[in-house]
Every structure is written in structure tokens, then in C-alpha cells.
Amino acid sequence: MPLHVPPAPAPALRSVLTALGSPTAVLEARTPSLRTAPGPLTPELPLPVHVLDRLTPEGVTATRLAGWRFLIRSGDRAVAAAETQLTPDGWAFAHFFEGPYIASTELALREGQAMQQPYQPRLLSVPGLYMLTLWLHGDCAADGAEGHPLATDLLVPLAPAPPGIAAHRPHRVAELLPVLNLRATPPVPPAATPLLGSPA
């Protein structure tokens, strides 16, 4: 089943197209692959980037929209990504970047396309673990900028994933989020034991 990519806000796309058309923006970007890419550069596959701030004891996720990410394609592969953010004046281009998450995102999207059930792809960032996942949301008609992970949604950790978490293996939200919450919560130090002869 094909993935149902949510439409990005038109101003976000326009800001990326303007940046791609600006030699200064491309030359100043810390993305050698973007500067040396042959042929036309096109922004594709806009994905809303949500940030997981916390998981409550009741299991409810507190997420917020951080921006929209576009894969920048040259020929048959993505060479970089463009990030946009919401400003007081509306959606604006933030920066270009490259790195392992570009190829990993492409691979995860291809794997998502091969699944039997249709999903709406999003990105979910877990800052406390320096982790990024492809979030496959079960409600394909939902507004990509809103909502929170449902228990039956899938999370696909992108490479590089934190130690002990396999990249590119789909996990149901109900199974993975408690693990992430446990990993991101600092351990409680043991209570100090009183020294012998000291007042209790």
C-alpha cells in the first residue's frame, strides 16, 4: 500500500524552493553533496517533524510540531534535506543538512511502502536519546501537523539508532514508547545510608 504523504504548508515549500534557487544559500550550506550535486535539485517527500517531549505515567505522549523536512533529490537519490520552521511571520526556511539520516529516511520510507496497511509518514524526534524515528500514523486523513502517536501506530528507528535499539525494525508505539521513556528517565539515586555512629 502506498504511504499517504501529508501536504506541507505552501509557504514552507516556497521557502525551500527560494533557498534552492539562491546560490548564496546553497554555497553557505554545510552540505558538500548539495553543492556538488549534478542536475536540478528538487524538494520532495515533505514530512512533519514532531518532537517527543515526554511520556506521562498514564502513557500519553506529549509531542509538538517542530517543522517540516523536505528531502532534496538530485537524479535518483536524495543528497540532502531542508528544514523549515514556523516563525511569527509564517513558515520559513531554516537550513540544509546532510548525513546518515537522509539515506536512512529513504530506506524506511521504501520499507513503509511495502507494508500491507496504509500509513501517513511523519518523523518523531526523541531528543533525550538523540534518536529519530519514522512515525507511521494509522490515520491517513489526519492533519500531519497535529495529533500524537496512537498505540497502534508504528515507529521505525532510523540509523544510527541508540545502543540496544535496532534500526529499521518497526515497533508498535505501545511497545516502544515505554522502553524509550525508561531509557530517557535518569535513574533515581539510592537513598544515602547513615554512617555508623552518626545520628539517624
Secondary structure, DSSP 8 states (H G I E B T S, - for coil): ---------HHHHHHHHHHHT-HHHHHHSS-HHHHH--S-EEEEEEEEEEEEEEE-TTS-EEEEEEEEEEEEEETTEEEEEEEEEEETTEEEEEEEE-SHHHHHHHHHHHHHHTSSS--EEEEEEEGGGTEEEEEEES-TTS-TTS----TT-EEEE-SS--TTS-TT--EEHHHHHHHHHHHHS----------TTS--
